[in-house]
């Protein structure tokens, strides 16, 4: 399963979507969709433990 928390952490550290995709071994589309979903949920770091990867999906 995709590690959505890691995607967001690398993104918020300033990595590009391509870099995040390579690091997390997923597609750029997955990275972009994850970032979009995080913005919809108004998520900021640190991500609450009450939010699971499924919620980010």
MOHUGI-V233543 format. One line per field, one symbol per residue. psi: psi as a letter, one per 40 degrees, with the letter a starting at -180 (. if undefined). Layout:
# MOHUGI-V233543
psi=???
This chain:
# MOHUGI-V233543
psi=ihgddddddddeeeiidddddddefiidddddddddddddefiiiihieehidddd.
